[in-house]
Amino acid sequence: KLSMEELLAIQRINLRGAIPEDQSVLRASNQGEPVILDATADAGKAYADTVDRLLGEERPFRFIEEEKKGFLKRLFGG
């Protein structure tokens, strides 16, 4: 599993959004509705944030967890 930093380094792209795994996506799909309309769903919030960023607005990346480095990685780098 790649970390967000590894993925961005490989792709060499500017990140505009990251959609978390969320059961609401399946539920919305089964109901035939876009998950972005579910204001309580993490995935819906992430899609809305992504759209706002594409429109030039500043939005935090709420659902990206920073990779925690272990003792050896901090000691030796990596």
Secondary structure, DSSP 8 states (H G I E B T S, - for coil): ---HHHHHHHHT----------HHHHHHHHHT--GGG-TTSHHHHHHHHHHHHHTT-----TT-------HHHHHH--
